[in-house]
Amino acid sequence: MRDGKYDEINKKKTPDIVKTIREFMKLMLNSLNYGF
């Protein structure tokens, strides 16, 4: 039971982290484009 709950939490957290990283990458790329 405990492992199952832990896995569920990880599944929910991971996409958020990936989304954040992708958004950050987009912002960085946009900054570079405007910078040059």
ChimeraX attribute file (.defattr): number of C-alpha atoms within 10 A of each C-alpha:
attribute: neighborCount
match mode: 1-to-1
recipient: residues
	/A:1	6
	/A:2	7
	/A:3	8
	/A:4	9
	/A:5	10
	/A:6	10
	/A:7	12
	/A:8	11
	/A:9	11
	/A:10	11
	/A:11	11
	/A:12	10
	/A:13	11
	/A:14	11
	/A:15	11
	/A:16	11
	/A:17	11
	/A:18	11
	/A:19	11
	/A:20	12
	/A:21	12
	/A:22	12
	/A:23	12
	/A:24	12
	/A:25	12
	/A:26	12
	/A:27	12
	/A:28	12
	/A:29	12
	/A:30	11
	/A:31	11
	/A:32	10
	/A:33	9
	/A:34	8
	/A:35	7
	/A:36	5
